[in-house]
Every structure is written in structure tokens, then in C-alpha cells.
Amino acid sequence: EVQLVESGGGLVQPGGSLRLSCAASGFTFDDYAMSWVRQAPGKGLEWVSAITWNGGITYYAETVKGRFTISRDNAKNTLYLQMNSLKSEDTAVYYCTPTTLGYWGQGTQVTVSS
């Protein structure tokens, strides 16, 4: 079965940093582009970032460009999101997903607050 386990979230002050991880299993990880999406309280899903199968090309939403960095380690079946200069509007549950598959995990909560 497809398993996606997000971790690394927590409470951080504005301007701080977090590194999210997503451990993937149940599919051939390096056959797929991967994405991060998020859901803020009371809002729908927002696409955040994507990365091609070998990490050669990355994409970012305008709201996070220059602050977030997506990466992957195919040897470890793991996706990462380095988040710097965090803002209160980044508060959300963050999910990882294979871009062309309809699966995502339980998510990890990121709260940016003083």
C-alpha cells in the first residue's frame, strides 16, 4: 500500500525555519514527480512546490518562492521541504503527494506564531 509519512512540523516564531520530511513507500518513488501541498485553517488545499523525478527541476508557488526549497533523496525514498523566513500565513497542515497519484498522508502541522 502507498504510505506517505510527513514529519518535522511544529511551532516556530516568525522568521524561523523548519525542515519537513516525507517518508514514502508502496510505490516506485523515483518514477514520480513529488509535490508539497498545504491547507490553512478554513481554506482549501494550496499547492506549494514540486520536484521532478530526479530533482532536476523544481517549482514553487509565488507565495513561497525564495524562502522554501524542495529536495529529494531517492536512495532514501524521502522528500524534503526546507522552509526559511517563515511567516504567520505559512501556518497550515503540510502534505506530500506523488503529483500524478491520488494519495497523501496525515500531514504535519506547521504553526508560525509569536
N, C-alpha and C positions, 0 to 999 in steps of 0.2 A: 504494500500500500504506500501511497505517497505520504511522506512525512516532512513537515516544514516546522522547525522549532526556532522561533525568534527569541533572542535574549539580548541583554545589555542595556535595556531601558532603565529609567529611574528618575529621580528628582534632581534637577540641576538648576543653578542660577542663570539668569540671562547673561549671555556672553560665554558661558561654559561650553564644554564639549562632552560628547558621548560617542561610543563606538558600538553599533549594533551588529549582531551576528545572526546568521540564519543557517542552521544545520539541515541539510537536505538529504533525503533518502527515498527509495522506492521508484526512482526514475533515473535515466542516464543524465546526470547533472550537466555534463559538458556538451550535450546535444541541444541545450536550450539557452536562449537569452533569459535573463532574470530581471525582475523589477522589484522595486520597493514602492508600496502604496501606503497611505495613511488615512485615518479617519479621526477628525477632530470632534469634540462633543457636539452633538446636534447636527452634524454635517455628514454628507456623503463621502464616499471614497475619493481620494485625490491621488493621482499618480505623482510620484516624487522623482524617481530615477530608474534608469535601465542600463543594462550592460550586455554586450554581445557574448556569444558562447565562449570565446577565448579572451575576453576582456579588452579586445582591440578598439572598441568604440563604446563610448558612454554618452548618456543623455540625461539632462536634468530639467526639471520644471524651473521656470523663471524665478520662482519664489525662493529656491534654494541654491541656485547657481552661484558658484564662488564660495559657498560655505560648506557644502556637502560633497563627499567623494565616495563613489561606489566602486567596489572592487570585488574580486572573487579569487578563490583558491580552489581550482578544480581537483587538485590532488586530495583535498580535504572535504570536497563537496560542501563548501561553505561560501556564503555570500556575506559581504560586509557593507556597512554604511557608516563612514566617519562623518560626524556632524560637529561642526565648529561654529562659533559665534551664534549660539542658539538664542532664539527669540521666543517670547511667550506664544506667538502664533504658531510655533512648531509643536506645541502641545497636542498630542494625538496618540492613538494606538498605531504602531507601525507594523506592517505585514510584508513578508516577502512572498513572491509568487513566480513560477515559471510563466513567462509572458504569454505563451500560447496554450497553457493548460488552465483549467478552471479550479485550481486548488490554492489555498493559502492556509497558514497555521493559525494559532491562537493569538498571535501578535504580542508585542511588548510595549508597555506604556511608557511614554516619554512625557514628563511634566517639567515645564520650564517656568519657574516662579521664584520670586524673592522670598 
